[in-house]
Amino acid sequence: METLASQGIGVIAMGADHLPRLTELMRQYADLPMDLADASLVLLAEEFGEGRIVSTDERDFHAYRWKSQHPFSNLLLAQS
């Protein structure tokens, strides 16, 4: 948490215009299944062009791809 605070974090408001993409992602990854929180992180990665995340969900984020091709880099799993 100290690292996040020192590097800055933000809160992004998502609107109704994001619902189609969220729905599409949850359908695409229904076999995992993808929930709204996971879909939101994928959508934000796509919007900001950034795949570094902080998540305890190692299995699913190993499978998810943002913009359908880019893997995520989970900062909780990064080697020090």
C-alpha positions as CSV (number, residue, x, y, z in Angstrom):
1,M,0.0,0.0,0.0
2,E,2.9,2.4,0.7
3,T,4.2,1.8,-2.8
4,L,0.8,2.6,-4.3
5,A,0.4,5.7,-2.2
6,S,3.9,7.0,-3.2
7,Q,3.3,6.4,-6.9
8,G,-0.2,7.8,-6.9
9,I,-3.5,6.0,-7.5
10,G,-6.8,7.3,-8.8
11,V,-10.4,6.5,-8.9
12,I,-12.1,6.3,-12.3
13,A,-15.8,6.7,-12.8
14,M,-17.3,4.3,-15.3
15,G,-20.5,5.1,-17.1
16,A,-23.2,3.5,-19.1
17,D,-21.1,3.8,-22.2
18,H,-18.7,1.2,-20.7
19,L,-21.4,-1.5,-20.2
20,P,-21.3,-3.0,-23.7
21,R,-17.5,-3.7,-23.4
22,L,-17.9,-5.0,-19.8
23,T,-20.6,-7.3,-21.0
24,E,-18.5,-8.5,-23.9
25,L,-15.5,-9.2,-21.7
26,M,-17.7,-11.2,-19.2
27,R,-19.1,-13.3,-22.0
28,Q,-15.6,-13.8,-23.6
29,Y,-14.2,-15.1,-20.3
30,A,-17.4,-16.8,-19.0
31,D,-15.6,-20.1,-18.5
32,L,-13.4,-18.6,-15.7
33,P,-16.0,-16.9,-14.9
34,M,-15.1,-13.2,-15.1
35,D,-16.9,-10.9,-12.7
36,L,-17.6,-7.2,-12.9
37,A,-14.5,-6.3,-10.9
38,D,-12.2,-8.2,-13.2
39,A,-13.9,-6.9,-16.3
40,S,-13.5,-3.4,-15.0
41,L,-9.7,-3.9,-14.6
42,V,-9.5,-5.2,-18.1
43,L,-11.5,-2.3,-19.4
44,L,-9.3,0.2,-17.6
45,A,-6.1,-1.4,-19.0
46,E,-7.6,-1.0,-22.4
47,E,-8.5,2.6,-21.9
48,F,-5.2,3.6,-20.4
49,G,-2.9,1.3,-22.4
50,E,-1.4,-0.1,-19.2
51,G,-1.4,-3.7,-18.1
52,R,0.3,-3.4,-14.7
53,I,-2.3,-4.3,-12.0
54,V,-2.4,-5.2,-8.4
55,S,-4.6,-8.3,-7.8
56,T,-4.7,-11.4,-5.7
57,D,-6.4,-13.2,-8.5
58,E,-3.3,-14.8,-10.0
59,R,-5.1,-17.6,-12.0
60,D,-7.6,-15.4,-13.9
61,F,-5.3,-12.5,-14.6
62,H,-2.8,-14.9,-16.0
63,A,-5.5,-15.9,-18.6
64,Y,-7.0,-12.4,-19.2
65,R,-5.7,-10.2,-22.1
66,W,-6.3,-6.5,-22.5
67,K,-7.1,-5.5,-26.1
68,S,-7.4,-9.2,-26.6
69,Q,-3.6,-9.7,-26.9
70,H,-1.6,-8.1,-24.1
71,P,-0.9,-10.0,-20.9
72,F,-1.1,-8.4,-17.5
73,S,1.8,-7.8,-15.2
74,N,0.6,-8.3,-11.6
75,L,2.7,-6.2,-9.3
76,L,1.8,-8.4,-6.3
77,L,3.7,-11.2,-8.0
78,A,6.6,-9.2,-9.2
79,Q,10.0,-10.3,-8.0
80,S,11.8,-7.8,-5.8
